[in-house]
Amino acid sequence: MPPVLDPALWPSTALVDEAGVVAVGGVPVTDLVAEHGSPLYVLDEADLRSRARAYREAFVAAFAEIGAEVDVYYAGKAFLSVAVARWMHEEGLRIDTATGGELAVALRAGVPGAEIGLHGNNKSDEELERALAAGVGRIVLDSLEEVVRVAAAARARGVRAPVMVRVTTGVHAGGHEYISTAHEDQKFGLSIAGGQAERALHAVLQHPELELVGIHSHIGSQILDPAGFEEAARRILELRATLATTTGHLVPEVDLGGGYGIAYLPGEVPIDPQQVARDVARTVAAVCRTQGTSVPRISIEPGRAVVGPAGITVYTVGTVKPVTFTDEDESPRTRTYVSVDGGMSDNLRPALYGARYHAVLASRGSVADAVTSRVVGKHCESGDVVVHEVELPVDIARGDLLAVPATGAYGRSMASNYNMVPRPPVVAVRDGDARVLVRRETEDDLLALDLG
């Protein structure tokens, strides 16, 4: 019996043939592994482009109704390569970068500097210099100290730097505490409640080398309730109105960040870009009307929501081992441990904060009964878990292929060489064709860095 693919988890082109083989972009995973090896990241180009368009069109349409323009920035931290940056630019998105390396990739892709933003809570002098040299459209300031540093760097180059100030709104949203980024006790931004945000905005206006183009907020990641975005927008717009009253400067743009949630497990419902765009637009219009201010230009930064469901990871099964243990009720229980040829080096999220994923047998059908399984990696850690719990056929065996959906975001971008394991390649598929975007690392690559 072939696996059933929940469309909320998988790329839109994913399907299962009569033999039970999963295909994406018209290419069976068995063919992909035969040519490119395993483990393997597979990225559906058409699906990725479609999701990018969906966010841009939803927000542009919703805010056009209230007389506001919108810029959509693809959050490169989710996954960035030269091809992906180029695709996003072709679909009308700008690129949000968080480091000099991400900035270098966006520039290599031909994205104009004016359509790139630079984030970071601890930007180096070199990163700021590169951003100014590239003429980035905005540098997002993250501290009072950075106001002075960017002003000095701009003065030295004889330019005026466009900047935004990142604020923490106090709106707590998202999943694990590691990815909730708007509470005050964390490293990002300047607190509205503590008065730091307003002080930073005033400080920017005192530097002629800086152009205050906007206020920025990011309230967290994997958010499935639009209410958090609405409340954050309200607080930022109130801060914007207060600044206009005290200084006469009405900030022209407000960035509401990203964090739009996706489905990881069967039955989960991802956030709807049209719904959240309409809800936030309605809030922005109402608050501006109450404050007596014009509606600002809006920007957002989806990353995971665009690339996450567009990617899957394919593994080859190695050891299959039933493990008997005693559960909390002191009852004997058996779980099948299915070891694969990757693990926490290609998907750190389960080990880092307990993220949950799904998996299916992808290389053949099976009529065997299902058994509760845990998919684990090959690394020297008991926490090296890929999928905590999933029903897999009891006849799963060495050499079978497993496919894990919704890994397009943060799989490759957070990958490591733990245990000296080379990182997998990223292969794009579309209309029956496959091409390598990022090649597989080799042991020679690893040894090339070791000077002995």
BASE-393920 format. One record per residue (C-alpha): residue number from 1; z, y, x. Coordinates in steps of 0.25 Angstrom, whole numbers, plus 5000, padded with zeros to 4 digits. Layout:
N
{pos->NUM | Z->Z | Y->Y | X->X}
...
***
This chain:
452
{pos->1 | Z->5000 | Y->5000 | X->5000}
{pos->2 | Z->4996 | Y->5013 | X->5006}
{pos->3 | Z->5007 | Y->5024 | X->5007}
{pos->4 | Z->5007 | Y->5036 | X->4997}
{pos->5 | Z->5005 | Y->5049 | X->5004}
{pos->6 | Z->5013 | Y->5061 | X->4997}
{pos->7 | Z->5004 | Y->5072 | X->4997}
{pos->8 | Z->5015 | Y->5082 | X->4999}
{pos->9 | Z->5018 | Y->5076 | X->5013}
{pos->10 | Z->5004 | Y->5073 | X->5018}
{pos->11 | Z->4991 | Y->5081 | X->5022}
{pos->12 | Z->4982 | Y->5083 | X->5010}
{pos->13 | Z->4972 | Y->5073 | X->5016}
{pos->14 | Z->4981 | Y->5062 | X->5019}
{pos->15 | Z->4978 | Y->5049 | X->5012}
{pos->16 | Z->4979 | Y->5034 | X->5013}
{pos->17 | Z->4967 | Y->5024 | X->5013}
{pos->18 | Z->4967 | Y->5011 | X->5006}
{pos->19 | Z->4972 | Y->5004 | X->5019}
{pos->20 | Z->4984 | Y->5013 | X->5019}
{pos->21 | Z->4980 | Y->5022 | X->5031}
{pos->22 | Z->4984 | Y->5036 | X->5030}
{pos->23 | Z->4973 | Y->5047 | X->5033}
{pos->24 | Z->4974 | Y->5062 | X->5035}
{pos->25 | Z->4962 | Y->5071 | X->5035}
{pos->26 | Z->4953 | Y->5059 | X->5033}
{pos->27 | Z->4958 | Y->5052 | X->5046}
{pos->28 | Z->4966 | Y->5039 | X->5045}
{pos->29 | Z->4979 | Y->5039 | X->5053}
{pos->30 | Z->4975 | Y->5026 | X->5059}
{pos->31 | Z->4962 | Y->5033 | X->5065}
{pos->32 | Z->4970 | Y->5044 | X->5070}
{pos->33 | Z->4980 | Y->5036 | X->5077}
{pos->34 | Z->4969 | Y->5027 | X->5083}
{pos->35 | Z->4963 | Y->5039 | X->5089}
{pos->36 | Z->4975 | Y->5048 | X->5092}
{pos->37 | Z->4987 | Y->5039 | X->5094}
{pos->38 | Z->5000 | Y->5039 | X->5088}
{pos->39 | Z->5009 | Y->5047 | X->5085}
{pos->40 | Z->5000 | Y->5057 | X->5079}
{pos->41 | Z->5001 | Y->5070 | X->5072}
{pos->42 | Z->4989 | Y->5072 | X->5061}
{pos->43 | Z->4986 | Y->5085 | X->5056}
{pos->44 | Z->4977 | Y->5087 | X->5043}
{pos->45 | Z->4969 | Y->5100 | X->5046}
{pos->46 | Z->4964 | Y->5102 | X->5032}
{pos->47 | Z->4978 | Y->5100 | X->5026}
{pos->48 | Z->4984 | Y->5110 | X->5036}
{pos->49 | Z->4974 | Y->5120 | X->5033}
{pos->50 | Z->4976 | Y->5118 | X->5018}
{pos->51 | Z->4991 | Y->5120 | X->5019}
{pos->52 | Z->4989 | Y->5133 | X->5027}
{pos->53 | Z->4979 | Y->5138 | X->5017}
{pos->54 | Z->4989 | Y->5135 | X->5005}
{pos->55 | Z->5000 | Y->5143 | X->5011}
{pos->56 | Z->4991 | Y->5155 | X->5014}
{pos->57 | Z->4984 | Y->5155 | X->5001}
{pos->58 | Z->4997 | Y->5153 | X->4993}
{pos->59 | Z->5004 | Y->5165 | X->5000}
{pos->60 | Z->4992 | Y->5174 | X->5000}
{pos->61 | Z->4990 | Y->5172 | X->4985}
{pos->62 | Z->5004 | Y->5173 | X->4981}
{pos->63 | Z->5007 | Y->5186 | X->4989}
{pos->64 | Z->4993 | Y->5192 | X->4985}
{pos->65 | Z->4999 | Y->5193 | X->4971}
{pos->66 | Z->5010 | Y->5202 | X->4976}
{pos->67 | Z->5001 | Y->5210 | X->4985}
{pos->68 | Z->5005 | Y->5204 | X->4998}
{pos->69 | Z->4998 | Y->5198 | X->5010}
{pos->70 | Z->5002 | Y->5185 | X->5017}
{pos->71 | Z->5000 | Y->5180 | X->5031}
{pos->72 | Z->5003 | Y->5165 | X->5033}
{pos->73 | Z->5007 | Y->5161 | X->5047}
{pos->74 | Z->5006 | Y->5146 | X->5051}
{pos->75 | Z->5020 | Y->5143 | X->5057}
{pos->76 | Z->5015 | Y->5136 | X->5070}
{pos->77 | Z->5028 | Y->5130 | X->5073}
{pos->78 | Z->5025 | Y->5119 | X->5063}
{pos->79 | Z->5013 | Y->5114 | X->5071}
{pos->80 | Z->5003 | Y->5123 | X->5079}
{pos->81 | Z->4991 | Y->5119 | X->5087}
{pos->82 | Z->4979 | Y->5127 | X->5091}
{pos->83 | Z->4971 | Y->5120 | X->5079}
{pos->84 | Z->4982 | Y->5122 | X->5069}
{pos->85 | Z->4983 | Y->5137 | X->5073}
{pos->86 | Z->4968 | Y->5139 | X->5071}
{pos->87 | Z->4968 | Y->5131 | X->5058}
{pos->88 | Z->4979 | Y->5140 | X->5052}
{pos->89 | Z->4972 | Y->5153 | X->5057}
{pos->90 | Z->4959 | Y->5148 | X->5050}
{pos->91 | Z->4967 | Y->5146 | X->5037}
{pos->92 | Z->4972 | Y->5160 | X->5038}
{pos->93 | Z->4986 | Y->5158 | X->5043}
{pos->94 | Z->4992 | Y->5165 | X->5055}
{pos->95 | Z->5001 | Y->5158 | X->5065}
{pos->96 | Z->5016 | Y->5159 | X->5067}
{pos->97 | Z->5021 | Y->5155 | X->5081}
{pos->98 | Z->5035 | Y->5153 | X->5086}
{pos->99 | Z->5032 | Y->5152 | X->5101}
{pos->100 | Z->5022 | Y->5156 | X->5112}
{pos->101 | Z->5017 | Y->5142 | X->5112}
{pos->102 | Z->5013 | Y->5143 | X->5097}
{pos->103 | Z->5008 | Y->5157 | X->5099}
{pos->104 | Z->4999 | Y->5151 | X->5110}
{pos->105 | Z->4993 | Y->5140 | X->5101}
{pos->106 | Z->4990 | Y->5150 | X->5090}
{pos->107 | Z->4983 | Y->5159 | X->5100}
{pos->108 | Z->4975 | Y->5148 | X->5106}
{pos->109 | Z->4971 | Y->5144 | X->5092}
{pos->110 | Z->4964 | Y->5158 | X->5091}
{pos->111 | Z->4974 | Y->5164 | X->5081}
{pos->112 | Z->4974 | Y->5179 | X->5082}
{pos->113 | Z->4987 | Y->5185 | X->5088}
{pos->114 | Z->4989 | Y->5194 | X->5076}
{pos->115 | Z->4990 | Y->5181 | X->5067}
{pos->116 | Z->5001 | Y->5175 | X->5075}
{pos->117 | Z->5016 | Y->5177 | X->5073}
{pos->118 | Z->5026 | Y->5174 | X->5084}
{pos->119 | Z->5040 | Y->5169 | X->5080}
{pos->120 | Z->5052 | Y->5164 | X->5089}
{pos->121 | Z->5067 | Y->5167 | X->5090}
{pos->122 | Z->5066 | Y->5167 | X->5105}
{pos->123 | Z->5052 | Y->5172 | X->5109}
{pos->124 | Z->5050 | Y->5173 | X->5124}
{pos->125 | Z->5044 | Y->5185 | X->5131}
{pos->126 | Z->5031 | Y->5177 | X->5134}
{pos->127 | Z->5030 | Y->5174 | X->5119}
{pos->128 | Z->5031 | Y->5188 | X->5115}
{pos->129 | Z->5021 | Y->5193 | X->5126}
{pos->130 | Z->5011 | Y->5182 | X->5121}
{pos->131 | Z->5013 | Y->5186 | X->5106}
{pos->132 | Z->5011 | Y->5201 | X->5110}
{pos->133 | Z->4999 | Y->5198 | X->5118}
{pos->134 | Z->4993 | Y->5190 | X->5107}
{pos->135 | Z->4995 | Y->5201 | X->5097}
{pos->136 | Z->5003 | Y->5192 | X->5087}
{pos->137 | Z->5004 | Y->5197 | X->5073}
{pos->138 | Z->5019 | Y->5197 | X->5073}
{pos->139 | Z->5031 | Y->5193 | X->5082}
{pos->140 | Z->5043 | Y->5188 | X->5074}
{pos->141 | Z->5056 | Y->5194 | X->5080}
{pos->142 | Z->5068 | Y->5185 | X->5079}
{pos->143 | Z->5079 | Y->5194 | X->5085}
{pos->144 | Z->5083 | Y->5208 | X->5089}
{pos->145 | Z->5081 | Y->5205 | X->5103}
{pos->146 | Z->5067 | Y->5201 | X->5100}
{pos->147 | Z->5064 | Y->5215 | X->5094}
{pos->148 | Z->5066 | Y->5221 | X->5107}
{pos->149 | Z->5059 | Y->5211 | X->5115}
{pos->150 | Z->5046 | Y->5211 | X->5107}
{pos->151 | Z->5046 | Y->5226 | X->5107}
{pos->152 | Z->5047 | Y->5227 | X->5122}
{pos->153 | Z->5036 | Y->5216 | X->5124}
{pos->154 | Z->5027 | Y->5224 | X->5114}
{pos->155 | Z->5030 | Y->5237 | X->5122}
{pos->156 | Z->5027 | Y->5231 | X->5135}
{pos->157 | Z->5013 | Y->5226 | X->5129}
{pos->158 | Z->5011 | Y->5240 | X->5123}
{pos->159 | Z->5009 | Y->5233 | X->5109}
{pos->160 | Z->5016 | Y->5234 | X->5095}
{pos->161 | Z->5022 | Y->5220 | X->5091}
{pos->162 | Z->5021 | Y->5216 | X->5077}
{pos->163 | Z->5035 | Y->5209 | X->5074}
{pos->164 | Z->5042 | Y->5203 | X->5062}
{pos->165 | Z->5057 | Y->5201 | X->5062}
{pos->166 | Z->5062 | Y->5187 | X->5058}
{pos->167 | Z->5074 | Y->5188 | X->5048}
{pos->168 | Z->5083 | Y->5177 | X->5043}
{pos->169 | Z->5085 | Y->5179 | X->5028}
{pos->170 | Z->5097 | Y->5170 | X->5026}
{pos->171 | Z->5088 | Y->5161 | X->5017}
{pos->172 | Z->5091 | Y->5147 | X->5021}
{pos->173 | Z->5079 | Y->5137 | X->5018}
{pos->174 | Z->5073 | Y->5125 | X->5023}
{pos->175 | Z->5077 | Y->5111 | X->5028}
{pos->176 | Z->5086 | Y->5108 | X->5040}
{pos->177 | Z->5094 | Y->5119 | X->5046}
{pos->178 | Z->5086 | Y->5119 | X->5058}
{pos->179 | Z->5074 | Y->5124 | X->5050}
{pos->180 | Z->5081 | Y->5134 | X->5041}
{pos->181 | Z->5079 | Y->5147 | X->5048}
{pos->182 | Z->5084 | Y->5159 | X->5039}
{pos->183 | Z->5099 | Y->5157 | X->5040}
{pos->184 | Z->5106 | Y->5167 | X->5049}
{pos->185 | Z->5112 | Y->5157 | X->5059}
{pos->186 | Z->5100 | Y->5153 | X->5066}
{pos->187 | Z->5090 | Y->5158 | X->5077}
{pos->188 | Z->5079 | Y->5164 | X->5069}
{pos->189 | Z->5078 | Y->5178 | X->5064}
{pos->190 | Z->5087 | Y->5190 | X->5061}
{pos->191 | Z->5097 | Y->5189 | X->5049}
{pos->192 | Z->5095 | Y->5198 | X->5037}
{pos->193 | Z->5109 | Y->5196 | X->5033}
{pos->194 | Z->5114 | Y->5200 | X->5047}
{pos->195 | Z->5106 | Y->5212 | X->5048}
{pos->196 | Z->5099 | Y->5207 | X->5060}
{pos->197 | Z->5085 | Y->5207 | X->5053}
{pos->198 | Z->5086 | Y->5222 | X->5049}
{pos->199 | Z->5091 | Y->5226 | X->5063}
{pos->200 | Z->5079 | Y->5219 | X->5069}
{pos->201 | Z->5069 | Y->5225 | X->5059}
{pos->202 | Z->5075 | Y->5239 | X->5063}
{pos->203 | Z->5074 | Y->5236 | X->5078}
{pos->204 | Z->5059 | Y->5232 | X->5077}
{pos->205 | Z->5056 | Y->5245 | X->5070}
{pos->206 | Z->5062 | Y->5253 | X->5081}
{pos->207 | Z->5052 | Y->5247 | X->5091}
{pos->208 | Z->5039 | Y->5254 | X->5091}
{pos->209 | Z->5033 | Y->5241 | X->5098}
{pos->210 | Z->5036 | Y->5233 | X->5086}
{pos->211 | Z->5029 | Y->5232 | X->5073}
{pos->212 | Z->5038 | Y->5227 | X->5062}
{pos->213 | Z->5028 | Y->5219 | X->5054}
{pos->214 | Z->5037 | Y->5210 | X->5046}
{pos->215 | Z->5050 | Y->5202 | X->5043}
{pos->216 | Z->5050 | Y->5187 | X->5045}
{pos->217 | Z->5058 | Y->5176 | X->5039}
{pos->218 | Z->5058 | Y->5161 | X->5040}
{pos->219 | Z->5068 | Y->5154 | X->5031}
{pos->220 | Z->5067 | Y->5140 | X->5036}
{pos->221 | Z->5058 | Y->5127 | X->5035}
{pos->222 | Z->5054 | Y->5116 | X->5026}
{pos->223 | Z->5058 | Y->5125 | X->5014}
{pos->224 | Z->5054 | Y->5119 | X->5000}
{pos->225 | Z->5060 | Y->5130 | X->4991}
{pos->226 | Z->5053 | Y->5143 | X->4990}
{pos->227 | Z->5065 | Y->5151 | X->4986}
{pos->228 | Z->5069 | Y->5152 | X->5001}
{pos->229 | Z->5057 | Y->5160 | X->5004}
{pos->230 | Z->5059 | Y->5169 | X->4992}
{pos->231 | Z->5073 | Y->5173 | X->4996}
{pos->232 | Z->5069 | Y->5175 | X->5010}
{pos->233 | Z->5058 | Y->5184 | X->5006}
{pos->234 | Z->5067 | Y->5192 | X->4997}
{pos->235 | Z->5077 | Y->5195 | X->5009}
{pos->236 | Z->5066 | Y->5198 | X->5019}
{pos->237 | Z->5060 | Y->5208 | X->5009}
{pos->238 | Z->5073 | Y->5214 | X->5006}
{pos->239 | Z->5075 | Y->5216 | X->5021}
{pos->240 | Z->5061 | Y->5222 | X->5022}
{pos->241 | Z->5065 | Y->5232 | X->5011}
{pos->242 | Z->5078 | Y->5236 | X->5018}
{pos->243 | Z->5070 | Y->5239 | X->5031}
{pos->244 | Z->5060 | Y->5247 | X->5024}
{pos->245 | Z->5072 | Y->5256 | X->5018}
{pos->246 | Z->5079 | Y->5258 | X->5031}
{pos->247 | Z->5067 | Y->5260 | X->5040}
{pos->248 | Z->5055 | Y->5263 | X->5031}
{pos->249 | Z->5048 | Y->5251 | X->5037}
{pos->250 | Z->5043 | Y->5241 | X->5027}
{pos->251 | Z->5040 | Y->5228 | X->5034}
{pos->252 | Z->5025 | Y->5224 | X->5030}
{pos->253 | Z->5027 | Y->5209 | X->5031}
{pos->254 | Z->5037 | Y->5198 | X->5028}
{pos->255 | Z->5036 | Y->5184 | X->5033}
{pos->256 | Z->5043 | Y->5173 | X->5025}
{pos->257 | Z->5041 | Y->5162 | X->5036}
{pos->258 | Z->5038 | Y->5148 | X->5033}
{pos->259 | Z->5046 | Y->5135 | X->5030}
{pos->260 | Z->5038 | Y->5130 | X->5018}
{pos->261 | Z->5042 | Y->5116 | X->5016}
{pos->262 | Z->5034 | Y->5103 | X->5015}
{pos->263 | Z->5036 | Y->5089 | X->5010}
{pos->264 | Z->5040 | Y->5079 | X->5020}
{pos->265 | Z->5044 | Y->5067 | X->5011}
{pos->266 | Z->5037 | Y->5061 | X->4999}
{pos->267 | Z->5041 | Y->5069 | X->4986}
{pos->268 | Z->5044 | Y->5082 | X->4993}
{pos->269 | Z->5037 | Y->5094 | X->4988}
{pos->270 | Z->5032 | Y->5105 | X->4998}
{pos->271 | Z->5034 | Y->5119 | X->4996}
{pos->272 | Z->5022 | Y->5125 | X->4988}
{pos->273 | Z->5015 | Y->5137 | X->4995}
{pos->274 | Z->5010 | Y->5143 | X->4982}
{pos->275 | Z->5024 | Y->5143 | X->4976}
{pos->276 | Z->5032 | Y->5148 | X->4988}
{pos->277 | Z->5021 | Y->5159 | X->4990}
{pos->278 | Z->5022 | Y->5163 | X->4975}
{pos->279 | Z->5037 | Y->5163 | X->4975}
{pos->280 | Z->5039 | Y->5171 | X->4988}
{pos->281 | Z->5028 | Y->5181 | X->4983}
{pos->282 | Z->5035 | Y->5184 | X->4970}
{pos->283 | Z->5048 | Y->5186 | X->4978}
{pos->284 | Z->5042 | Y->5195 | X->4988}
{pos->285 | Z->5035 | Y->5204 | X->4977}
{pos->286 | Z->5049 | Y->5204 | X->4969}
{pos->287 | Z->5057 | Y->5209 | X->4981}
{pos->288 | Z->5047 | Y->5219 | X->4986}
{pos->289 | Z->5046 | Y->5225 | X->4972}
{pos->290 | Z->5062 | Y->5226 | X->4971}
{pos->291 | Z->5062 | Y->5232 | X->4985}
{pos->292 | Z->5051 | Y->5242 | X->4982}
{pos->293 | Z->5043 | Y->5237 | X->4994}
{pos->294 | Z->5029 | Y->5233 | X->4996}
{pos->295 | Z->5026 | Y->5218 | X->4997}
{pos->296 | Z->5025 | Y->5214 | X->5012}
{pos->297 | Z->5015 | Y->5205 | X->5019}
{pos->298 | Z->5020 | Y->5191 | X->5019}
{pos->299 | Z->5019 | Y->5180 | X->5029}
{pos->300 | Z->5023 | Y->5166 | X->5029}
{pos->301 | Z->5023 | Y->5155 | X->5040}
{pos->302 | Z->5021 | Y->5141 | X->5035}
{pos->303 | Z->5020 | Y->5130 | X->5045}
{pos->304 | Z->5026 | Y->5117 | X->5041}
{pos->305 | Z->5020 | Y->5119 | X->5027}
{pos->306 | Z->5006 | Y->5120 | X->5032}
{pos->307 | Z->5006 | Y->5109 | X->5044}
{pos->308 | Z->5017 | Y->5100 | X->5040}
{pos->309 | Z->5010 | Y->5092 | X->5029}
{pos->310 | Z->4997 | Y->5093 | X->5036}
{pos->311 | Z->5002 | Y->5083 | X->5047}
{pos->312 | Z->5006 | Y->5069 | X->5049}
{pos->313 | Z->5011 | Y->5061 | X->5060}
{pos->314 | Z->5006 | Y->5047 | X->5063}
{pos->315 | Z->5014 | Y->5036 | X->5070}
{pos->316 | Z->5013 | Y->5022 | X->5075}
{pos->317 | Z->5024 | Y->5012 | X->5071}
{pos->318 | Z->5031 | Y->5005 | X->5082}
{pos->319 | Z->5044 | Y->4998 | X->5080}
{pos->320 | Z->5048 | Y->4994 | X->5066}
{pos->321 | Z->5063 | Y->4990 | X->5065}
{pos->322 | Z->5072 | Y->4988 | X->5053}
{pos->323 | Z->5086 | Y->4993 | X->5056}
{pos->324 | Z->5098 | Y->4988 | X->5047}
{pos->325 | Z->5110 | Y->4998 | X->5046}
{pos->326 | Z->5122 | Y->5001 | X->5037}
{pos->327 | Z->5120 | Y->5013 | X->5028}
{pos->328 | Z->5131 | Y->5023 | X->5023}
{pos->329 | Z->5135 | Y->5013 | X->5012}
{pos->330 | Z->5137 | Y->5002 | X->5023}
{pos->331 | Z->5125 | Y->4995 | X->5017}
{pos->332 | Z->5115 | Y->4988 | X->5026}
{pos->333 | Z->5101 | Y->4995 | X->5026}
{pos->334 | Z->5089 | Y->4993 | X->5034}
{pos->335 | Z->5079 | Y->5003 | X->5038}
{pos->336 | Z->5066 | Y->5001 | X->5045}
{pos->337 | Z->5064 | Y->5009 | X->5058}
{pos->338 | Z->5049 | Y->5012 | X->5060}
{pos->339 | Z->5047 | Y->5017 | X->5075}
{pos->340 | Z->5034 | Y->5026 | X->5077}
{pos->341 | Z->5028 | Y->5031 | X->5090}
{pos->342 | Z->5033 | Y->5045 | X->5088}
{pos->343 | Z->5045 | Y->5051 | X->5083}
{pos->344 | Z->5054 | Y->5064 | X->5086}
{pos->345 | Z->5044 | Y->5069 | X->5096}
{pos->346 | Z->5033 | Y->5071 | X->5086}
{pos->347 | Z->5042 | Y->5074 | X->5074}
{pos->348 | Z->5055 | Y->5080 | X->5078}
{pos->349 | Z->5059 | Y->5085 | X->5064}
{pos->350 | Z->5066 | Y->5072 | X->5059}
{pos->351 | Z->5075 | Y->5071 | X->5071}
{pos->352 | Z->5077 | Y->5086 | X->5072}
{pos->353 | Z->5082 | Y->5089 | X->5058}
{pos->354 | Z->5080 | Y->5076 | X->5050}
{pos->355 | Z->5067 | Y->5080 | X->5044}
{pos->356 | Z->5061 | Y->5069 | X->5034}
{pos->357 | Z->5047 | Y->5063 | X->5035}
{pos->358 | Z->5039 | Y->5053 | X->5028}
{pos->359 | Z->5030 | Y->5042 | X->5034}
{pos->360 | Z->5019 | Y->5032 | X->5029}
{pos->361 | Z->5013 | Y->5020 | X->5035}
{pos->362 | Z->4999 | Y->5026 | X->5038}
{pos->363 | Z->4991 | Y->5015 | X->5044}
{pos->364 | Z->4990 | Y->5004 | X->5033}
{pos->365 | Z->4995 | Y->5001 | X->5019}
{pos->366 | Z->5006 | Y->4992 | X->5017}
{pos->367 | Z->5011 | Y->4984 | X->5004}
{pos->368 | Z->5024 | Y->4981 | X->5011}
{pos->369 | Z->5037 | Y->4985 | X->5005}
{pos->370 | Z->5043 | Y->4999 | X->5010}
{pos->371 | Z->5055 | Y->4999 | X->5019}
{pos->372 | Z->5064 | Y->5011 | X->5022}
{pos->373 | Z->5060 | Y->5015 | X->5036}
{pos->374 | Z->5063 | Y->5026 | X->5046}
{pos->375 | Z->5052 | Y->5030 | X->5055}
{pos->376 | Z->5057 | Y->5033 | X->5069}
{pos->377 | Z->5051 | Y->5037 | X->5083}
{pos->378 | Z->5051 | Y->5032 | X->5097}
{pos->379 | Z->5060 | Y->5042 | X->5103}
{pos->380 | Z->5074 | Y->5039 | X->5109}
{pos->381 | Z->5082 | Y->5045 | X->5098}
{pos->382 | Z->5088 | Y->5039 | X->5086}
{pos->383 | Z->5084 | Y->5051 | X->5078}
{pos->384 | Z->5070 | Y->5049 | X->5081}
{pos->385 | Z->5066 | Y->5048 | X->5067}
{pos->386 | Z->5052 | Y->5051 | X->5061}
{pos->387 | Z->5055 | Y->5047 | X->5046}
{pos->388 | Z->5069 | Y->5045 | X->5042}
{pos->389 | Z->5066 | Y->5036 | X->5030}
{pos->390 | Z->5053 | Y->5031 | X->5024}
{pos->391 | Z->5048 | Y->5019 | X->5016}
{pos->392 | Z->5038 | Y->5011 | X->5025}
{pos->393 | Z->5031 | Y->4998 | X->5023}
{pos->394 | Z->5040 | Y->4986 | X->5028}
{pos->395 | Z->5028 | Y->4981 | X->5035}
{pos->396 | Z->5027 | Y->4993 | X->5044}
{pos->397 | Z->5024 | Y->4989 | X->5058}
{pos->398 | Z->5021 | Y->4993 | X->5072}
{pos->399 | Z->5007 | Y->5000 | X->5073}
{pos->400 | Z->5007 | Y->5005 | X->5059}
{pos->401 | Z->5005 | Y->5020 | X->5058}
{pos->402 | Z->5015 | Y->5030 | X->5051}
{pos->403 | Z->5011 | Y->5043 | X->5046}
{pos->404 | Z->5022 | Y->5054 | X->5044}
{pos->405 | Z->5017 | Y->5066 | X->5035}
{pos->406 | Z->5021 | Y->5081 | X->5035}
{pos->407 | Z->5022 | Y->5081 | X->5051}
{pos->408 | Z->5012 | Y->5092 | X->5053}
{pos->409 | Z->5024 | Y->5102 | X->5055}
{pos->410 | Z->5033 | Y->5101 | X->5067}
{pos->411 | Z->5029 | Y->5087 | X->5071}
{pos->412 | Z->5020 | Y->5091 | X->5083}
{pos->413 | Z->5026 | Y->5105 | X->5085}
{pos->414 | Z->5040 | Y->5099 | X->5087}
{pos->415 | Z->5035 | Y->5087 | X->5095}
{pos->416 | Z->5041 | Y->5084 | X->5108}
{pos->417 | Z->5040 | Y->5074 | X->5120}
{pos->418 | Z->5053 | Y->5068 | X->5118}
{pos->419 | Z->5054 | Y->5054 | X->5126}
{pos->420 | Z->5041 | Y->5059 | X->5133}
{pos->421 | Z->5033 | Y->5056 | X->5120}
{pos->422 | Z->5019 | Y->5063 | X->5120}
{pos->423 | Z->5017 | Y->5072 | X->5108}
{pos->424 | Z->5007 | Y->5066 | X->5097}
{pos->425 | Z->4994 | Y->5073 | X->5095}
{pos->426 | Z->4990 | Y->5082 | X->5083}
{pos->427 | Z->4977 | Y->5077 | X->5076}
{pos->428 | Z->4970 | Y->5085 | X->5065}
{pos->429 | Z->4963 | Y->5078 | X->5054}
{pos->430 | Z->4952 | Y->5083 | X->5045}
{pos->431 | Z->4941 | Y->5077 | X->5037}
{pos->432 | Z->4941 | Y->5064 | X->5044}
{pos->433 | Z->4942 | Y->5070 | X->5058}
{pos->434 | Z->4953 | Y->5071 | X->5068}
{pos->435 | Z->4955 | Y->5080 | X->5080}
{pos->436 | Z->4967 | Y->5082 | X->5090}
{pos->437 | Z->4974 | Y->5095 | X->5089}
{pos->438 | Z->4985 | Y->5092 | X->5099}
{pos->439 | Z->4983 | Y->5080 | X->5108}
{pos->440 | Z->4993 | Y->5069 | X->5111}
{pos->441 | Z->5002 | Y->5072 | X->5123}
{pos->442 | Z->5001 | Y->5062 | X->5134}
{pos->443 | Z->5011 | Y->5057 | X->5144}
{pos->444 | Z->5003 | Y->5064 | X->5154}
{pos->445 | Z->5006 | Y->5077 | X->5146}
{pos->446 | Z->5021 | Y->5075 | X->5147}
{pos->447 | Z->5020 | Y->5071 | X->5162}
{pos->448 | Z->5011 | Y->5083 | X->5165}
{pos->449 | Z->5023 | Y->5092 | X->5162}
{pos->450 | Z->5033 | Y->5084 | X->5171}
{pos->451 | Z->5032 | Y->5090 | X->5185}
{pos->452 | Z->5040 | Y->5078 | X->5191}
***
